[in-house]
Amino acid sequence: MKKLPIISLLLVALQGFAQYGYRDGNRIGIYAGVNQTSLMTSNFDAKPEMGWSAGMQVRGNYYNDFSMIFGMQFSEYNFSVATLSPTMQKEDVKYKLMNGQIRLLLSYNVVKDHVSIDLGPVLQFNDKLKLDGKYETNLLENNVNLTAKDITDITKINGNLYMGISAGNRRVRVLLNYQYGLNNILNNLNEKEELTLKNNGDFKGHIGILTGQLLFNL
């Protein structure tokens, strides 16, 4: 993805946030884990698949039992779509979505330094969907006007709502969270008239990502 200027800006912002608020209770952490991504759409039959995500965050004291979290994350999301091969055999084609995220969360400390509930907005930058080239001409099973390659150029910027819980201690925490895509991630396909004609209408879809991660505070 051609996002080096954005990534550099995020790194500078993260460092500045850390230097500004590094007091007792503030933490810089790195994390990694697995995710399961669902594409919720009626335009074709999509099934969730497993992927990975990793990133870093700064947690800073805010007010009483509340903290703020600023973070960035890189992920591979996967899902599969039911298709028909050139010989009309059923095949599930796996799509890969590489993306980067920035997030700003409000965190409520249920048990200080041990358990918190996190909620807030996420800005996600998407690449095109990737699939194995040998499946590009497969037809979508419930919409044979479209090929597997037709639906790869999705919306490049997505806004998600993050809801999660973290548990552990000051050094190590387990993160469990769910993100729901607020905007239509397939809307970019609607800008291509030839595709909407094939689809007999607009494309509509939202993503849902369930993620489990392990966080290490530095």
Secondary structure, DSSP 8 states (H G I E B T S, - for coil): ---HHHHHHHHHHHHHHHHHH-STT-EEEEEEEEEEEEEEESSS-EEEEEEEEEEEEEEEEEETTEEEEEEEEEEEEEEEEEEE-TT--EEEEEEEEEEEEEEEEEEEEEETTTEEEEEEEEEEEE---B--GGGTT-EETTEEEEEGGGG----SEEEEEEEEEEEE-SSEEEEEEEEEE-S-TTGGGGG-HHHHHHHTS---EEEEEEEEEEEEE-
